[in-house]
Structure formats: C-alpha cells, structure tokens
Amino acid sequence: MKLEAHLKKIANSKSCFATDVKEYLETVPTKSVKLTKLEKKNWTRCCEKQLLPIHQVAYYLHPSNSKALLSSNNLAEVKKFFEQYILDHTLAFEQFFDFRNHEGNFSNTAVAWGYIDRPKMFWNCQEMSSPALASFAKRLLTTIGNSVPSERAFSTMNYVHSKLRNKLTVERANKLQYIYMNSRTLEKQGTLQPTTEELLEMEETYRVFYNQD
C-alpha cells in the first residue's frame, strides 16, 4: 500500500518519470471482458502474484490497522480465510467486528489498546476474552514472513554435506548441522555462554529427543 501510494505520487507529479510510472500502474479493462494476466499492467500482475489472502488478513488483524478501510472484497477474503483456518470461525468473525468497531471486549477502555504497537502483547491481553480470534491472530502475526531460516538450513547442509564429505550418513550430517548452527548462535550471544552443566543438560535433552525419533 505504501509502495502504491509512493508510485501514484510520482505518477501525478511533474517528474520526468511520471508518464512511465502512470503507465506501469494503470490497468484499463475492456467492456464486459475480464482482463487476462497478459492484459494486466505490471503493477497489477505483481500484486496479484505476491499479495496473498494471508497478508491481507494479517494486515487487518494488526492493532494499528483496526480502523483501516475494508472493502467488501477484502471482507469476503477475511471471512473465507477464517472459515479455512479457524475452528470456531463464526465466533472469530463476530469478534473481528468487535475489534474493528472497538466494541464489546475491544472497547476503547480495554487494556489491550495500550499495546497497539505490540501486536503480540495486544492479543495476549485479549486471549481470555476473545480466544477464537486472539489465538489465531497471535499465531499469524508472530509467524516469520520469509524463508530465511529454511534457506539458511539448506545452505548449512550444503556446507556440511559437501562433495568432499558426500559419504556422511544422514544421522551424522544431521548432528553436524545441529552443532554448526547452534555454535554460531552461542558465539553471537557473547557473555551469555551456557555453563558446562547447561551444555550437558542440553546434550542430554537432544540425545533423548533424537532417540525418540
């Protein structure tokens, strides 16, 4: 939304790029004909490819966006998403409107509104009064929004299980990867290094967990 607003500002300015940006943004449908992917402008195609329902729902569940404009199409997407991922979706949808209108458990006097910039804390405050929506919102808003951890794990595996060490068993490669990734984490913690007793406890916990698998 911020990117689109920025591009529209340039398109409506006297910038030498205004014409090109305006052409990049605009999508003009033909009469009674639904636009195909090829007929849509670059910006529209880009948004439809990258902006998914999960992003829209996360946006509207952020406390600072409780009053954000919600079109009928967006509302339909939210309802459909709730039905797909929330067990008691009917109650969650009702609580969503209370959240939007600052009514019921989401009245302006609720403690949660003091944490509008801290979504996890906000929904923690509402978990007892609005469990159907709060638990879902907390899970959604604390989910990592990119694939960096998984990409990092693959990179580590390629480093450990290289061409020179291609005879490593799956078990040994898994242990080496675990040691490599966690040793880097411990190094970054500096003075927060665990004691010998803590290391032994961690090793025992991992051994028990691994043997269960």
Backbone torsions as a table, in degrees:
resi	resn	phi	psi	omega
1	MET	NA	-40.3	178.3
2	LYS	-68.4	-39.1	178.4
3	LEU	-63.7	-43.5	-179.7
4	GLU	-64.2	-41.7	178.5
5	ALA	-62.4	-39.7	179.4
6	HIS	-65.3	-43.5	179.6
7	LEU	-65.9	-39.5	178.3
8	LYS	-64.5	-35.1	178.7
9	LYS	-63.9	-41.7	177.8
10	ILE	-67.8	-41.3	-178.2
11	ALA	-61.4	-32.3	-178.3
12	ASN	-95.9	7.4	-179.6
13	SER	-97.2	-174.9	179.0
14	LYS	-97.5	18.1	-180.0
15	SER	-64.3	151.6	178.0
16	CYS	-68.5	-15.2	179.1
17	PHE	-94.3	-2.0	-173.3
18	ALA	-56.0	-46.4	-177.7
19	THR	-63.1	-45.0	-179.6
20	ASP	-65.3	-42.1	-179.4
21	VAL	-66.7	-39.9	179.4
22	LYS	-63.4	-41.5	178.5
23	GLU	-66.4	-35.3	178.7
24	TYR	-66.1	-34.8	-176.3
25	LEU	-82.5	-41.8	-168.2
26	GLU	-74.2	137.1	173.1
27	THR	-129.6	114.0	-177.3
28	VAL	-110.0	109.5	-179.3
29	PRO	-73.1	150.9	174.6
30	THR	-82.6	162.3	-175.5
31	LYS	-63.5	126.5	174.8
32	SER	58.3	17.9	179.9
33	VAL	-125.7	126.3	178.8
34	LYS	-75.7	132.8	-177.5
35	LEU	-66.6	138.2	173.5
36	THR	-86.5	170.1	-179.4
37	LYS	-60.8	-35.2	-178.3
38	LEU	-72.4	-26.9	-177.8
39	GLU	-83.0	-18.5	-178.4
40	LYS	-78.9	146.4	-179.9
41	LYS	-69.3	165.1	-175.2
42	ASN	-56.2	-43.8	-176.8
43	TRP	-63.9	-43.2	179.9
44	THR	-63.4	-45.0	179.9
45	ARG	-63.0	-40.5	-179.8
46	CYS	-63.5	-45.0	-179.6
47	CYS	-64.0	-44.5	-177.9
48	GLU	-66.3	-27.1	-179.5
49	LYS	-81.9	-37.6	-172.7
50	GLN	-103.5	-25.3	-178.3
51	LEU	-94.6	101.0	-175.3
52	LEU	-100.0	165.3	179.0
53	PRO	-53.7	-36.1	-178.6
54	ILE	-62.1	-34.0	178.7
55	HIS	-71.4	-39.2	179.0
56	GLN	-65.1	-44.8	-179.7
57	VAL	-63.7	-42.6	178.2
58	ALA	-60.9	-38.9	179.5
59	TYR	-62.6	-46.7	-176.7
60	TYR	-75.1	-17.0	178.2
61	LEU	-92.4	-4.4	175.8
62	HIS	-74.7	129.2	-176.7
63	PRO	-51.1	-37.7	-177.8
64	SER	-70.8	-12.0	179.5
65	ASN	-109.4	20.1	-176.4
66	SER	-62.9	-25.7	-179.9
67	LYS	-104.6	9.9	-178.3
68	ALA	-65.1	147.9	-179.6
69	LEU	-59.2	130.5	-177.8
70	LEU	-125.4	107.8	-179.6
71	SER	-77.1	167.5	179.6
72	SER	-63.2	-35.7	178.1
73	ASN	-67.0	-41.7	177.7
74	ASN	-64.8	-39.7	178.9
75	LEU	-63.2	-40.0	178.2
76	ALA	-63.8	-37.7	178.2
77	GLU	-65.7	-41.6	179.0
78	VAL	-62.9	-46.6	-179.9
79	LYS	-60.6	-45.3	179.8
80	LYS	-63.2	-39.7	-179.8
81	PHE	-67.0	-41.9	177.0
82	PHE	-60.2	-46.0	-178.9
83	GLU	-61.1	-30.0	-177.1
84	GLN	-82.4	-32.9	-170.4
85	TYR	-120.8	-7.0	179.6
86	ILE	-115.2	129.1	-177.8
87	LEU	-60.8	-54.8	177.7
88	ASP	-96.4	67.9	-173.3
89	HIS	-68.9	-28.2	179.4
90	THR	-65.0	-46.9	178.4
91	LEU	-65.4	-40.0	179.3
92	ALA	-62.3	-37.9	-179.8
93	PHE	-67.7	-38.0	176.6
94	GLU	-64.9	-43.0	179.3
95	GLN	-66.9	-29.6	177.3
96	PHE	-63.0	-39.7	178.6
97	PHE	-70.6	-35.0	174.4
98	ASP	-62.2	-41.2	177.8
99	PHE	-62.3	-44.4	-179.4
100	ARG	-65.7	-38.5	-174.9
101	ASN	-95.9	-0.2	-177.6
102	HIS	56.8	47.4	-179.1
103	GLU	-118.4	169.5	176.8
104	GLY	57.9	-126.6	180.0
105	ASN	-70.9	-9.1	179.6
106	PHE	-108.9	27.0	179.4
107	SER	-62.0	161.2	-176.1
108	ASN	-62.4	-16.3	179.8
109	THR	-89.4	-4.0	-178.9
110	ALA	-63.7	141.6	-179.0
111	VAL	-59.8	-32.3	-174.9
112	ALA	-56.9	-33.8	-176.5
113	TRP	-67.0	-9.8	174.4
114	GLY	-77.3	-9.3	-179.3
115	TYR	-119.7	41.2	-174.9
116	ILE	-63.7	-26.6	179.1
117	ASP	-93.4	2.5	178.5
118	ARG	-127.5	84.0	-172.9
119	PRO	-55.7	-38.2	-179.4
120	LYS	-64.8	-44.5	178.9
121	MET	-66.2	-39.1	178.6
122	PHE	-57.5	-50.7	-177.1
123	TRP	-74.9	-23.0	172.6
124	ASN	-63.1	-40.6	179.5
125	CYS	-64.9	-27.7	-176.4
126	GLN	-98.7	1.5	-173.0
127	GLU	-66.1	-33.5	179.8
128	MET	-76.0	-39.1	-176.3
129	SER	-85.7	-28.3	-178.7
130	SER	-136.2	64.8	-173.0
131	PRO	-63.1	-37.1	-176.4
132	ALA	-60.3	-44.3	-177.7
133	LEU	-86.3	-40.7	-174.0
134	ALA	-62.7	-45.7	-178.1
135	SER	-63.9	-39.0	179.0
136	PHE	-68.3	-45.4	-178.9
137	ALA	-62.3	-40.2	-179.7
138	LYS	-64.4	-42.0	179.6
139	ARG	-65.4	-41.2	-177.6
140	LEU	-68.9	-44.6	-174.1
141	LEU	-79.4	-10.5	177.9
142	THR	-107.1	5.3	177.6
143	THR	-77.6	136.2	178.2
144	ILE	-62.6	129.8	-173.0
145	GLY	-89.9	15.4	178.2
146	ASN	-148.9	178.0	-176.1
147	SER	-101.7	18.8	-176.8
148	VAL	-57.2	-47.4	-179.6
149	PRO	-59.6	-42.6	-179.6
150	SER	-68.9	-39.0	177.8
151	GLU	-63.7	-37.7	178.8
152	ARG	-65.2	-38.6	179.0
153	ALA	-65.2	-41.4	178.0
154	PHE	-64.3	-40.3	179.2
155	SER	-63.4	-40.4	178.2
156	THR	-64.3	-41.9	179.1
157	MET	-61.9	-41.1	177.9
158	ASN	-64.7	-32.6	178.7
159	TYR	-71.8	-43.3	-177.8
160	VAL	-74.7	-47.9	-176.7
161	HIS	-97.1	67.2	-176.3
162	SER	-85.8	-179.0	179.5
163	LYS	-64.1	-29.7	179.5
164	LEU	-80.5	-14.1	-178.2
165	ARG	-128.2	39.6	-174.8
166	ASN	-78.9	-0.5	178.0
167	LYS	-99.0	7.5	176.8
168	LEU	-64.0	138.5	175.6
169	THR	-73.7	162.3	179.1
170	VAL	-60.5	-40.1	-179.3
171	GLU	-63.5	-45.5	-178.8
172	ARG	-68.6	-41.6	178.9
173	ALA	-62.7	-38.0	178.8
174	ASN	-64.5	-42.1	179.4
175	LYS	-66.6	-41.2	179.9
176	LEU	-66.3	-38.3	178.1
177	GLN	-65.6	-41.1	178.4
178	TYR	-61.2	-45.1	-179.6
179	ILE	-65.4	-43.6	-177.2
180	TYR	-62.2	-48.7	-176.8
181	MET	-67.9	-41.9	-177.3
182	ASN	-76.0	-29.2	177.4
183	SER	-67.1	-36.5	177.3
184	ARG	-66.5	-37.8	178.0
185	THR	-64.3	-41.9	-179.7
186	LEU	-67.2	-35.7	178.8
187	GLU	-64.2	-37.3	-179.5
188	LYS	-70.2	-23.6	-178.7
189	GLN	-75.8	-14.1	175.4
190	GLY	63.0	-110.9	-175.7
191	THR	-73.2	-8.9	-178.0
192	LEU	-88.3	31.9	179.5
193	GLN	-68.2	137.8	179.4
194	PRO	-71.0	155.3	177.2
195	THR	-76.7	171.3	179.4
196	THR	-60.1	-41.1	179.7
197	GLU	-62.5	-40.8	179.0
198	GLU	-66.6	-38.4	177.5
199	LEU	-64.0	-41.9	178.7
200	LEU	-64.6	-38.2	178.3
201	GLU	-66.7	-42.1	177.5
202	MET	-62.5	-41.1	179.7
203	GLU	-64.3	-41.3	179.6
204	GLU	-66.4	-40.6	178.2
205	THR	-61.6	-44.1	179.7
206	TYR	-65.8	-40.2	-179.5
207	ARG	-61.7	-44.5	179.4
208	VAL	-63.6	-45.5	-179.5
209	PHE	-62.9	-41.7	-177.1
210	TYR	-68.1	-38.7	179.4
211	ASN	-66.4	-29.2	177.8
212	GLN	-66.9	-35.3	179.2
213	ASP	-68.5	NA	NA
